[in-house]
Amino acid sequence: MADAAQTRPKPRSLVQWGLIAMLAAIVAIAALPSYFSGQWPWSSELPVPHLEELRTLLEEPLAVPGWENTFYQEVPIGGDRWTLAEYRQVGGTDAPGETFGLLLRPQRSGDQQPEVEWVDLRGAQSWQVDNRHQVRWQLAPESGTADPLSVTTQYLRGIDTRNTFAVMQWYAWPSGGHFAPGKWFWADQVQQWQQRQRLPWVAVSILLPIEPVGDIRSHTATVTEIAQAVQQGLLTTTFSSDG
């Protein structure tokens, strides 16, 4: 009897029941618009905004503010369609810090979602990867009325037999971006509930050539400025409000 009394589950406290009730209320409130309209996120295939603009990235290079395109080519990586472009700073030369490479993998259909793009890139480039860490930055909208967009990137050093790169990677979407596929998944869920549409995305990988086996931390500011310009280019063209 003593053992039975010790193993008997404890009743939930009032605080626990209160939290459960509050969470249930939040879910119910979020579901009300869909309930009254009869349009549930799963009742039909939800549209992906800007899908045509995303496909255009496979036909022409992204316009990046302050940079001019000098090379553009579609490349197959991991069974997916990527594009490789090279840029030079407007009015600049081929000096270090004034050129960079840009790899993009745009979403092409509603059933595509971020998965193992970074693993595919690492294998295709035959990189030795180290110094990997997160770099978070913000981008102020051009209108000046909305809150800044937040992007969390994966920053690393990629070394192959001939080159060393400072590499910054993330999945870009209209309201921000993150390098982790799971972050896109949850943002996509919110988009489905609130807007009844999917969240478009494009995988972005910036390659800045640096000195052999160089320290990427000394190039963080430069790569971040380039990344902000790339995100701005996507917002202005691919993810523009009238796109």
Secondary structure, DSSP 8 states (H G I E B T S, - for coil): -HHHHHHS-----HHHHHHHHHHHHHHHHHHHHHHHHT--TTSS----TTHHHHHHTTTS----TTEEEEEEEEEEETTEEEEEEEEEETT--SSTTSEEEEEEEE--STT----SHHHHHHHHHT-EEEEEEEEEEEE--TTSSS--EEEEEEEEEEE-SS-EEEEEEEEEETTEEESSHHHHHHHHHHHHHHHSS----EEEEEEEEESTT--GGGGHHHHHHHHHHHHHHIIIIIT-TT-
